[in-house]
Structures are given as C-alpha cells and as structure tokens.
Amino acid sequence: MRNWNYLCMLACLVLVLFSCAEQTTVSPQPTPVQKDTLLLEKRGISIDSNLTRSALLIAGMDTTANYPHPSWNYASLATFAKETTIKYNHMRENRLEKMSLWHKSNLKDAQLSDSAFAFYPFSGGDFIHLHWLMPNANEYFMVAREEVGSFPNLTDATDTTLRNYLTDVDMVLRDIYSKSYFITKNMITDIHHDNRVDGMLPILIWAAAKTGHEIIAIDFFNVDTLGIAILASTGNHRGVTIRLKDVAKKKKKKLTYLSADISDKGFSSRPEIKKYLSTIIPAACNTFVKSASYLMHYELFQDIRNFVLDRSISLVQDDTGIPLHFLDQSIWKVNLFGRYEKPVKDFSENLFQQDLNRAYHDSTYYKGSLDFSLGYHWGSGNQNQMFTYKIER
C-alpha cells in the first residue's frame, strides 16, 4: 500500500513538471493591432498611425479609401483635398521651391552644411518655410509667443467635427498661403476669439505632413527653474517636441516649438528660458528670421539679438531681423538680394536702414534679384533677403 501511494505521488509530480514544461514553450499570442499600424511598422520606424493619419487629413492628403469611416462624407473630403492642394501647389511652385534652391546655392557657395541645426526665433507656427529653406536639417527649433495648443485624434471624429476642424485649420493658414507669414491680429482672433485652433501645434503638424513626414510621437514639456525640459501633460505645457520620420530619406528628425517671451524683459522674468536655449541651441547653427516685426532693432531685444549672433554660423533674414550695423563685417560676410525699400505702412519709417540702403547699391554686397516673394512686401513684390555667414569657422 505504501509503495502504491509512493507511485501515485511520483506520477502526479511527473504530470505537473510536464505541464509546466509545456507552458514555457508555448509562444504568446500576438496583441491585435490595426491594419494601418502593421503596415507602418514594416517601414522600419514605428510611427503613431492615428497622429499620422490625422496629420494627413488636415493636409488634404489622406488616402481615405483604404481606411473607410462609417460616417464620413468622402465627397466633401475629396473637395477639401483638391482645394487645399491647389493653394499649396501655387505656394510651392512660386515661393517654396524657388526659395529652397536660392538658399541651397548660397550654402554651397559658402561651403556650409545644409544639415546643421536649424533655429527660427519669432517663428510663430511657420515650419513650412523653415523646412523648405533647410530641408536636410536633422533638428529644428522654433520659438515664439504663440501658445503650443493641442492636436486632436481625428480618426474617431464625427463627420461634422472633422469637416469643421479641417475648415478651421485651413482658415488659420490663409495668410501663410497668400503672404508667407501670420498676421498677428488674425492669429489672435483665430485662437482666442473664434477658437479655430488653440495654438500652433496643428499648424506645425500640417507643415510636417506637407513636407513628407510621418509622426512618431508628440511630447509636451515645460522648462524648470534650472533650464531643463521636463515632460508635461496636455493642457499644462509651454513646449512641444514632435518626433518625425522623413519618408523620402527614411530617417528620424526632431522639431521643437517653445512658447516663450524672448525679449530682455521675458528673459529677466524667466531666466530659465535663456538657460534652456543656451543648452539646446548649439553653436554653428543655421538661423532664419522672417517677418519679425523689427523687434531685434530695439534694445528691448538685445539679449536674443546677441544670442543669434553668437550661435549662428549662417543667418538668413529680411530687414525685419538684425540691423546691418550689428553685423561686424570682420566676422560676417554679407550678401544682399532683392530690392530694399522703406518698411510697409504698419511700421515706422524710422526703421529704414540708411547703411543697408547704401549697401544695396554697392556691388560688394549686392548679389542679385529674387524670383520669389517672402515677407512683408508681398503687395509690391519688392522683397529683400540677406544671406550672411561667419568668415572664420
């Protein structure tokens, strides 16, 4: 009897061990994923399919036939895509492509890298021009007063919500399409009164989609008292980093936007912002300034003006950027393009630079006309652009 009990216990032990061995060799079942997510992951960089599709929707580039939604009016979406594509193609052909070729030629002549860090102060949400100017940069940094805002997941939106949002984003872009810059009073109305968008993030994402990027992730952040970026929740943030995949080049890129006051007063009240910029903006970056309300002409913006001059190896700007007399020509090579004239009526004629006007009539500086319009003088087309770079590097 004792032997029989022993044999039974031994048999049970063998069964338990065999069962455990079986469990350890069974492969876990894969977690179900959506068809579009699988397709995107096969490209080598895992991207966020919902954010990427939402970006394509606002850009009028969504292939909706592959991902049917039960309530959407696809005829309306097709009309939106057609109309926005016409506007964008006109801007691309008449401004963006020409501007890009112009800058590429200047960088080549100056023997400067076209993939260097790209810095754009006083940018608003204007990533579209920054990217076309510096398409090969691996990292972009933009800073302006406008709020970051949020970006909704449109893949679950109702037809009415989707169409209203697409219309609102397109309306916010009206001045970018026609004039190349955001008009401040229109932006204030769009954000604070009409509530079309709640900040610059949708505009950044629109531009990312239009320039051939998919979205890997969006991270919101704030800057602490030590000047260090710390992750923040949606709705309680002053900065955003958008991690992108350049589809054509098959590589990752990073776009960061910070909402901050970069006047001397702003730096004084929040010194951590200047610390953060000093950490994140490297030396020898390529800097772009456009339609900047002549702010760096004033002593109230001395700190950011000096910061740009210190960190930049090249500077593309119009006359609303840093005045010519601040560019030490033992350090900077100055090349002028287009036609210089007095500021448009929204700004004081006292901002007219007599030394810059003389330089435009001096072949030492003047290098030729422009075949594109970029800046405040969109009405007359008499735009001016300055390409400068440091001689010693």
C-alpha positions as CSV (number, residue, x, y, z in Angstrom):
1,M,0.0,0.0,0.0
2,R,2.8,2.3,0.9
3,N,4.5,1.6,-2.5
4,W,1.2,2.3,-4.2
5,N,0.9,5.7,-2.6
6,Y,4.5,6.5,-3.5
7,L,3.9,5.6,-7.1
8,C,0.8,7.8,-7.2
9,M,2.7,10.8,-5.8
10,L,5.5,10.2,-8.3
11,A,3.1,10.1,-11.2
12,C,1.4,13.4,-10.1
13,L,4.8,15.1,-9.8
14,V,5.8,14.0,-13.4
15,L,2.5,15.3,-14.7
16,V,3.0,18.7,-13.0
17,L,6.5,19.0,-14.3
18,F,5.4,18.1,-17.8
19,S,2.6,20.6,-17.7
20,C,5.0,23.4,-16.6
21,A,7.4,22.5,-19.4
22,E,4.6,22.7,-21.9
23,Q,3.6,26.1,-20.7
24,T,7.1,27.6,-21.0
25,T,7.4,26.5,-24.7
26,V,4.1,28.0,-25.9
27,S,4.6,31.2,-27.8
28,P,2.4,34.1,-26.5
29,Q,-0.4,35.2,-28.8
30,P,0.4,38.5,-30.6
31,T,-1.5,41.6,-29.5
32,P,-4.1,42.5,-32.1
33,V,-3.1,45.7,-34.0
34,Q,-4.9,47.7,-36.7
35,K,-4.0,47.1,-40.3
36,D,-2.6,50.5,-40.8
37,T,-0.3,50.2,-37.7
38,L,1.2,47.0,-39.0
39,L,1.9,48.5,-42.4
40,L,3.6,51.5,-40.8
41,E,5.8,49.4,-38.5
42,K,7.1,47.4,-41.5
43,R,8.8,50.6,-42.8
44,G,11.5,50.3,-40.2
45,I,10.5,53.2,-37.8
46,S,7.4,52.7,-35.6
47,I,5.1,55.7,-36.0
48,D,1.9,56.8,-34.5
49,S,-0.8,55.8,-37.0
50,N,-3.6,57.9,-35.5
51,L,-1.5,61.1,-35.4
52,T,-0.1,60.5,-38.8
53,R,-3.5,59.9,-40.4
54,S,-4.9,63.0,-38.5
55,A,-2.0,65.0,-40.0
56,L,-2.7,63.7,-43.5
57,L,-6.4,64.7,-43.1
58,I,-5.7,68.3,-42.2
59,A,-3.1,68.4,-45.0
60,G,-5.7,67.1,-47.6
61,M,-3.5,64.1,-48.2
62,D,-5.4,61.2,-46.5
63,T,-6.0,58.0,-48.6
64,T,-9.4,57.5,-47.1
65,A,-10.4,54.8,-49.5
66,N,-8.0,52.4,-47.7
67,Y,-9.4,53.2,-44.2
68,P,-13.2,53.7,-44.5
69,H,-15.0,55.5,-41.8
70,P,-18.8,54.8,-41.5
71,S,-19.9,58.4,-41.1
72,W,-17.6,60.5,-43.1
73,N,-18.6,62.3,-46.3
74,Y,-15.8,61.3,-48.6
75,A,-17.0,63.6,-51.4
76,S,-16.6,66.5,-49.1
77,L,-13.1,65.3,-48.0
78,A,-12.1,65.0,-51.7
79,T,-13.2,68.5,-52.4
80,F,-11.2,69.8,-49.4
81,A,-8.2,67.9,-50.6
82,K,-8.5,69.3,-54.1
83,E,-8.9,72.9,-53.0
84,T,-6.1,72.9,-50.4
85,T,-3.8,71.1,-52.9
86,I,-4.3,73.9,-55.4
87,K,-3.4,76.5,-52.9
88,Y,-0.4,74.7,-51.6
89,N,0.9,73.9,-55.1
90,H,0.7,77.5,-56.0
91,M,2.7,78.5,-53.0
92,R,5.2,75.6,-53.6
93,E,5.8,76.5,-57.2
94,N,6.0,80.3,-56.8
95,R,7.7,80.6,-53.5
96,L,8.9,77.5,-51.6
97,E,10.8,75.7,-54.4
98,K,12.5,78.9,-55.6
99,M,13.4,79.9,-52.0
100,S,14.8,76.5,-51.4
101,L,17.0,76.5,-54.5
102,W,18.2,80.0,-53.6
103,H,19.3,79.0,-50.1
104,K,20.9,75.7,-51.3
105,S,23.1,77.7,-53.7
106,N,24.1,80.1,-51.0
107,L,25.1,77.4,-48.6
108,K,27.1,75.6,-51.3
109,D,29.0,78.8,-52.2
110,A,29.7,79.4,-48.6
111,Q,30.7,75.8,-48.1
112,L,28.3,75.4,-45.2
113,S,26.5,72.3,-44.1
114,D,22.8,72.1,-45.1
115,S,22.1,69.6,-42.4
116,A,23.1,71.7,-39.4
117,F,20.7,72.5,-36.6
118,A,18.0,74.9,-37.8
119,F,17.0,77.8,-35.5
120,Y,14.0,80.1,-36.1
121,P,13.2,82.8,-33.5
122,F,10.0,84.8,-33.7
123,S,8.7,81.9,-35.8
124,G,5.0,81.5,-34.9
125,G,4.0,78.2,-36.3
126,D,5.8,78.7,-39.6
127,F,7.5,75.3,-40.0
128,I,6.6,75.1,-43.7
129,H,9.1,77.9,-44.7
130,L,11.7,76.7,-42.3
131,H,11.7,73.2,-43.7
132,W,11.7,74.3,-47.3
133,L,14.6,76.6,-46.5
134,M,16.6,73.9,-44.7
135,P,15.1,70.5,-45.8
136,N,18.2,68.5,-44.8
137,A,18.4,69.7,-41.2
138,N,18.1,66.8,-38.7
139,E,16.7,69.1,-36.0
140,Y,14.6,72.2,-35.9
141,F,13.9,74.6,-33.1
142,M,11.3,77.3,-33.2
143,V,10.4,79.9,-30.5
144,A,7.6,82.5,-30.4
145,R,4.9,83.9,-28.1
146,E,2.0,82.0,-29.5
147,E,0.7,79.1,-27.4
148,V,1.5,75.5,-28.3
149,G,-2.1,74.2,-28.0
150,S,-3.2,70.7,-28.8
151,F,-4.0,68.4,-31.7
152,P,-7.0,66.1,-31.7
153,N,-7.2,62.5,-32.8
154,L,-9.3,63.0,-35.9
155,T,-9.6,59.3,-36.8
156,D,-12.6,58.9,-34.4
157,A,-14.2,62.3,-35.1
158,T,-17.7,62.6,-36.4
159,D,-18.1,63.9,-40.0
160,T,-19.3,67.3,-38.8
161,T,-16.4,67.7,-36.2
162,L,-13.9,66.6,-38.8
163,R,-15.0,68.9,-41.6
164,N,-15.3,71.9,-39.2
165,Y,-11.7,71.3,-37.9
166,L,-10.3,71.0,-41.4
167,T,-12.0,74.2,-42.4
168,D,-10.7,76.0,-39.3
169,V,-7.1,74.9,-39.8
170,D,-7.3,75.9,-43.5
171,M,-8.6,79.4,-42.4
172,V,-5.7,79.8,-40.0
173,L,-3.3,79.2,-42.9
174,R,-4.8,81.8,-45.2
175,D,-2.0,84.4,-44.6
176,I,0.7,81.7,-45.0
177,Y,-0.7,80.8,-48.3
178,S,-1.1,84.3,-49.6
179,K,1.6,86.4,-47.8
180,S,4.1,83.9,-46.3
181,Y,3.6,85.0,-42.7
182,F,1.0,85.0,-40.0
183,I,-0.7,88.4,-39.4
184,T,-0.8,88.8,-35.6
185,K,-4.3,90.3,-35.3
186,N,-5.7,87.4,-37.4
187,M,-3.9,84.9,-35.3
188,I,-5.2,86.4,-32.1
189,T,-8.7,86.2,-33.5
190,D,-8.3,82.7,-34.7
191,I,-7.0,81.4,-31.4
192,H,-8.7,83.5,-28.7
193,H,-12.0,84.7,-30.2
194,D,-13.1,82.3,-32.9
195,N,-11.4,79.3,-31.3
196,R,-10.4,77.8,-34.7
197,V,-7.3,76.2,-33.2
198,D,-5.9,76.6,-29.6
199,G,-2.3,77.1,-30.6
200,M,0.5,76.4,-33.1
201,L,0.6,72.6,-32.9
202,P,-1.9,71.9,-35.6
203,I,-0.1,74.2,-38.0
204,L,3.3,72.6,-37.3
205,I,1.7,69.2,-37.9
206,W,0.1,70.4,-41.1
207,A,3.5,71.5,-42.4
208,A,5.1,68.3,-41.3
209,A,2.6,66.3,-43.4
210,K,3.0,68.6,-46.4
211,T,6.8,68.2,-46.3
212,G,6.7,64.4,-46.4
213,H,6.8,63.4,-42.7
214,E,5.0,60.9,-40.6
215,I,4.7,61.3,-36.8
216,I,6.5,59.0,-34.4
217,A,5.5,60.8,-31.2
218,I,4.5,64.1,-29.7
219,D,5.9,65.1,-26.3
220,F,4.8,68.1,-24.3
221,F,7.2,69.8,-21.9
222,N,7.8,72.7,-19.6
223,V,11.1,74.3,-18.6
224,D,12.0,74.1,-14.9
225,T,14.0,76.7,-12.9
226,L,17.3,75.1,-13.9
227,G,16.6,75.5,-17.6
228,I,15.8,71.8,-18.1
229,A,12.9,70.5,-20.2
230,I,10.6,68.2,-18.2
231,L,7.7,66.3,-19.6
232,A,4.3,67.8,-19.1
233,S,0.7,66.8,-19.6
234,T,-1.5,68.1,-22.4
235,G,-3.0,71.5,-21.4
236,N,-0.3,72.3,-18.9
237,H,2.7,72.9,-21.2
238,R,4.7,75.6,-22.9
239,G,6.7,73.5,-25.3
240,V,6.3,70.5,-27.7
241,T,8.7,68.2,-29.4
242,I,7.5,66.4,-32.5
243,R,9.5,63.3,-33.5
244,L,9.2,62.8,-37.2
245,K,10.1,60.3,-39.9
246,D,11.2,61.8,-43.2
247,V,9.6,59.3,-45.5
248,A,11.8,60.0,-48.5
249,K,15.0,60.0,-46.6
250,K,13.9,57.2,-44.3
251,K,15.4,58.9,-41.2
252,K,14.2,60.4,-38.0
253,K,14.0,64.2,-37.4
254,K,13.0,66.3,-34.5
255,L,11.0,69.6,-34.4
256,T,10.7,71.5,-31.1
257,Y,8.5,74.5,-30.6
258,L,8.7,76.7,-27.4
259,S,6.1,79.3,-26.4
260,A,8.1,82.0,-24.6
261,D,8.7,85.7,-24.3
262,I,12.3,86.2,-25.6
263,S,12.5,89.9,-25.0
264,D,15.0,91.1,-22.4
265,K,12.1,91.5,-20.0
266,G,10.9,88.0,-20.7
267,F,14.4,86.6,-20.1
268,S,14.6,88.6,-16.9
269,S,11.3,87.3,-15.5
270,R,12.1,83.8,-16.6
271,P,15.9,83.3,-16.7
272,E,15.4,79.5,-17.1
273,I,14.3,80.1,-20.7
274,K,17.6,81.7,-21.6
275,K,19.4,78.8,-19.8
276,Y,17.3,76.3,-21.8
277,L,18.0,78.0,-25.1
278,S,21.8,78.1,-24.3
279,T,21.7,74.4,-23.7
280,I,19.5,73.3,-26.7
281,I,20.7,75.7,-29.4
282,P,24.3,74.6,-30.5
283,A,27.0,76.8,-31.8
284,A,27.3,76.9,-35.6
285,C,23.5,76.6,-36.3
286,N,21.8,77.9,-39.4
287,T,19.3,80.6,-38.4
288,F,16.3,82.0,-40.2
289,V,14.4,85.2,-39.3
290,K,11.4,86.5,-41.3
291,S,8.6,89.0,-40.8
292,A,9.8,89.6,-37.3
293,S,8.2,93.0,-36.7
294,Y,11.7,94.6,-36.5
295,L,11.9,93.5,-32.8
296,M,15.6,93.0,-32.8
297,H,16.1,96.6,-33.9
298,Y,15.2,97.6,-30.4
299,E,17.3,97.5,-27.2
300,L,14.4,95.6,-25.6
301,F,15.5,92.6,-27.6
302,Q,19.3,93.0,-27.1
303,D,19.7,89.6,-25.4
304,I,18.2,87.5,-28.2
305,R,19.9,89.6,-30.8
306,N,23.3,88.8,-29.3
307,F,22.3,85.2,-28.8
308,V,21.5,84.8,-32.5
309,L,24.8,86.5,-33.5
310,D,26.7,84.3,-31.1
311,R,25.2,80.9,-32.0
312,S,24.7,81.3,-35.7
313,I,27.1,80.3,-38.4
314,S,24.7,81.5,-41.1
315,L,21.8,83.9,-40.9
316,V,19.0,84.2,-43.5
317,Q,16.8,87.2,-42.8
318,D,15.0,90.2,-44.2
319,D,15.3,93.7,-43.0
320,T,12.9,92.9,-40.0
321,G,15.7,90.9,-38.4
322,I,19.0,92.1,-37.1
323,P,20.1,95.5,-38.4
324,L,23.1,95.6,-40.7
325,H,25.2,97.7,-38.3
326,F,25.2,94.9,-35.7
327,L,26.9,92.6,-38.1
328,D,30.6,93.0,-37.6
329,Q,32.0,92.6,-41.1
330,S,35.3,91.3,-39.8
331,I,33.2,88.4,-38.6
332,W,30.3,88.2,-41.1
333,K,30.2,88.0,-44.9
334,V,27.1,89.9,-46.1
335,N,25.3,89.1,-49.3
336,L,22.2,91.0,-50.3
337,F,19.4,90.0,-52.6
338,G,16.2,91.5,-54.0
339,R,15.2,95.1,-53.5
340,Y,15.3,97.2,-50.3
341,E,12.7,99.8,-49.6
342,K,11.2,101.5,-46.6
343,P,9.1,99.4,-44.2
344,V,5.4,98.8,-45.0
345,K,2.9,101.2,-43.5
346,D,2.3,99.1,-40.4
347,F,5.8,100.0,-39.2
348,S,7.7,103.3,-38.6
349,E,9.7,104.8,-41.5
350,N,12.4,105.4,-38.8
351,L,13.2,101.7,-39.1
352,F,14.6,102.3,-42.6
353,Q,18.3,101.5,-42.5
354,Q,20.4,104.0,-44.4
355,D,23.5,101.9,-44.3
356,L,21.6,98.9,-45.6
357,N,20.2,101.0,-48.4
358,R,23.7,102.1,-49.4
359,A,24.9,98.5,-49.3
360,Y,22.2,97.6,-51.7
361,H,23.8,99.9,-54.2
362,D,27.2,98.5,-53.7
363,S,28.3,95.5,-55.8
364,T,30.5,94.3,-52.9
365,Y,27.3,93.3,-51.1
366,Y,24.5,93.2,-53.7
367,K,24.3,89.8,-55.4
368,G,21.2,90.0,-57.5
369,S,17.4,89.9,-57.7
370,L,15.0,87.4,-56.1
371,D,12.5,85.3,-58.1
372,F,10.2,84.7,-55.1
373,S,8.3,86.8,-52.6
374,L,8.9,86.2,-48.9
375,G,8.0,88.8,-46.3
376,Y,6.0,91.9,-45.6
377,H,6.4,93.4,-49.1
378,W,4.1,90.8,-50.7
379,G,2.0,93.6,-52.3
380,S,4.8,95.2,-54.3
381,G,6.9,92.1,-54.6
382,N,10.0,94.2,-53.7
383,Q,11.3,91.8,-51.1
384,N,14.7,91.9,-49.6
385,Q,16.7,88.9,-48.3
386,M,20.1,88.8,-46.6
387,F,22.3,85.7,-46.5
388,T,25.2,86.2,-44.1
389,Y,27.7,83.8,-42.7
390,K,30.7,83.8,-40.4
391,I,34.0,84.1,-42.3
392,E,36.1,82.2,-39.6
393,R,34.7,78.8,-38.6
